[in-house]
Amino acid sequence: MKWNKRKLNDMIMSFLTAACVVIAIIPLVSILYTVTINGISAINLDFLTQLPKPVGEPGGGLGNAIQGTFIVVGIACVIGLPIGILSGVYLSEYGENRFGRFVSFVADVLTGTPSIVAGMFAYTFIVLYFKSFSAIAGGVALSVLMIPIVTRTTEESLKLVPGSIKEASLALGIPKWKTTIYIVISAGKSGIITGALLAIARISGETAPLLFTSFGNMFWANGLEKPISTMPVQIYTYAIAPYPDWHAKAWAGALVLIILILVLNIGVRFVTRRKYGM
Amino acid sequence: MQNKITVKNLNAWFGAKQVLYDIDIGVEKNGITAIIGPSGCGKSTFIRCLNRMHEVVPYAKASGKVLVDDEDIYDSDIDPVDIRRRIGMVFQKPNPFPTMSIRDNVVAGLKLGGVKDKKILDNITEETLKKAALWDEVKNDLNKSGVSLSGGQQQRLCIARALAVEPEIILFDEPCSALDPISTSKIEDLMIKLKEKYTLVIVTHNMQQAARVSDHTAFFLYGKLIEFGETGQIFRKPKEKSTEDYIIGRFG
């Protein structure tokens, strides 16, 4: 083998890229490792189903926080998914104009907005208005984060549907709205579902926007207009407390949350892998 | 000769760029009319004006008259959706619906048009696949994906799909340019068979194909109709110098 400059360059660059991959996954592996080691011992059935106990009393769990997370994320989905998906459909199929480009731009800006701003939005318009922290306020805050993500992923996945297929449908005398629903959305379905699941995974772990919207609660949820416990906030509360027992619970809560998000991401893999009739 | 389509003074634009200039042409009923010409001469735009698919492209517009049975399809109270149901189209690249089975592809136009009766749909599936000379090859795989077929089969599936909505006219936009010679000859035979019932317009890059299948041929150049006549006359005794130059291969 002749040793020359080009081959040397090739080796150096290959090594550098591989090294960067390793550096990139170190934090991820380290987080997963630490959370698992510290959290696994505190997880049991009680932890997943019981209410938190006061300081000093052993046992108790995060049952209400898990329930609350599902409720708040559910509210966010009810608000965010229809708005996000329909906006994405508009941008992709009807948005070839100034307004469409403007909305697209705004969605990009919103995607990059710090999540606490979404919390401030819900605080200003809902918490202050109803003079109470509430599950709804938390859901609205999360939906604000969700909408731009869902909008853009829907738009992108529909734009990937070949124009030739839309033309085939229009040329059959199928009206544009039916073409959009039955041909375009049907072909871009897996992309839309992927975007929705990724958005859910993203908002499930959000803490900042929930601190002053859904607030927190040591009991089971008792109404959407009342403060509600959520996992990220509960983990935060446990983590900053000075009690070792609560720290252990924070680790365990973090592990449960990570597993939930992992399951969602595996769901994404599953959705994108399934292809028609193969 | 009775004309199914009469085009009068047709002009077409993409934005500010004019691509068709004052086209006047008559398309014979139950005949095959071929449109030939080099790339960029406006032949695809021309047939897309015949079923109002031209205006689907943003910033595209057309003016003039296209009479189908004496009715102007550009009349303001005509719905382009109805026109496209009457005038089917087969595209250059086979484009079956990727999420649908072979059966659903064939009857997509009917299903989305509101036909629900499974028996009717099954009958039409068989009938049109037979018309499109595809039935024997796919009759046991009707639930397979439309895109699992070969290119030539996909194109015949697209023809079946166009036939299923019972159009009067079928437009072919370079239907064989992505196909192998055997598939091409199958589709050419099919077109000749179809003209008994339908009026066909075919855009083609391939002059031999126009000579093989068409009754009339129109030669387009730079957005203008240079010459139009019986196919035999166009290929043997073209009147215009540029037609002759194109046909004998001096340019194009």
Interface residues (C-beta under 8 A of the other chain):
Chain A: E96 P162 S164 I165 E167 A168 S169 L170 A171 L172 G173 I174 P175 K178 Y182 I183 S186 A187 K189 Y276 G277 M278
Chain B: N51 M53 V56 P58 V81 D82 I83 R84 R85 R86 G88 M89 F91 K93 N95 P96 F97 P98 T99 S101 A108 G109 L112 G113 N143 K144 S145 S148 C158 R161 A162 V165
